[in-house]
Amino acid sequence: MIGAIIGDMVGSLYEFDNIKDKRFFFLTKYSLPTDDSIMTIAISKALYDFVEIPIDSEEKEKALYDACEKYMVSYGKMYPDVGYGGRFRKWLKNPNRKPYESYGNGSAMRVSPVGWFCDSLEETLKIARITALPSHNHPEGIKGAQAIAAGIYLLRSGKTKDDVKQYISSTFGYDLDRTIDEIRPTYTFHVSCQRSVPEAIIAFLEGTSYEDVVRNAVSIGGDSDTIACMAGALAEVIYPIPEEIRNSAAENIARYHMITSEDLVYYNSVVMPMKNKIFGEQVFSI
């Protein structure tokens, strides 16, 4: 989850000023969370309400759906100017909001908390679908969310990158046999899941560290913050985030008063205990 937020922050400088190179300033004082981070937090807050409540009936599924919508709207109003897409902005403002058949990558950029929430792959796919549905109910929008969440779940369950590649390729039909060097020269701005989720996964598969994964993601251009957000969410599971990167991101967030410690309650109480078993304590305090 913090891997997603930091990836978003790194990519935020390059979303509309693409850089086709891995050599760039990683975090500057202008690197800030965008809608990707804010909606990730909204989903984490919805899931936190269900940490001790099994989602084992249609009634519980509806309750989670309502919670996702409630927190997305609440955080959307709290942070109205962080780069939402036009259709999502209208959705936030509409008191009679309904899903709008979106296959955009908004469903996948916000889904990372789901990968840490569930106890089985089947449940991960179900919960990822629920978090997508309030806005992104197109099959491709659901698929993108499920692919990222499933990748996180499989990695934290001890599966390898090759396992993840094989599962996502066979289950979702994404072409993951390309390389970053092959993608980079002709890749342009795409906000659909089908044209950005596979690229984010490839950035992760090729990376050798958390920072290298995010650099891969940003270097292809396009929707840099969202691609780096998704890739960073996967990378966080198997690579420690260096302390200097965590501290620099936290300082930026605190300086601009964008996220509070309360917003990270899910990360601190659900994700951190799992990560600490792998990497030792990975504090992210604001």
VENSULJO-V506161 format. One record per backbone hydrogen bond with DSSP energy under -1.0 kcal/mol. CO is the residue of the C=O (numbers start at 1). NH is the residue of the N-H. Records with the same first field share a line. If there is no record, write none. Layout:
CO: NH ; NH
//
This chain:
1: 5
2: 6
3: 7
4: 8
5: 9
6: 10
7: 11
8: 12
11: 14
22: 24
28: 31
34: 38
35: 39
36: 40
37: 41
38: 42
39: 43
40: 44
41: 45
42: 46
43: 47
44: 48
45: 49
47: 50
48: 51
50: 53
54: 56
57: 61
58: 62
59: 63
60: 64
61: 65
62: 66
63: 67
64: 68
65: 69
66: 70
67: 71
68: 72
69: 73
70: 74
71: 75
72: 76
73: 77
74: 78
75: 79
82: 35
85: 89
86: 90
87: 91
88: 92
89: 93
90: 94
94: 97
102: 138
103: 193
104: 107
105: 109
111: 114
113: 116
114: 117 ; 118
120: 124
121: 125
122: 126
123: 127
124: 128
125: 129
126: 130
127: 131
128: 132
129: 133
132: 135 ; 136
135: 100 ; 102 ; 137
138: 142
139: 143
140: 144
141: 145
142: 146
143: 147
144: 148
145: 149
146: 150
147: 151
148: 152
149: 153
150: 154
151: 155
152: 156
153: 157
154: 159
155: 158
160: 164
161: 165
162: 166
163: 167
164: 168
165: 169
166: 170
167: 171
168: 172
169: 173
179: 183
180: 184
183: 187
191: 105
193: 196 ; 197
196: 200
197: 201
198: 202
199: 203
200: 204
201: 205
202: 206
203: 207
209: 213
210: 214
211: 215
212: 216
213: 217
214: 218
215: 219
218: 221
222: 224
223: 227
224: 228
225: 229
226: 230
227: 231
228: 232
229: 233
230: 234
231: 235
232: 236
234: 237
235: 239
242: 246
243: 247
244: 248
245: 249
246: 250
247: 251
248: 252
249: 253
250: 254
251: 255
252: 256
253: 258
261: 264
262: 265
264: 268
265: 269
266: 270 ; 271
267: 272
271: 275
272: 276
275: 278 ; 279
276: 280
//
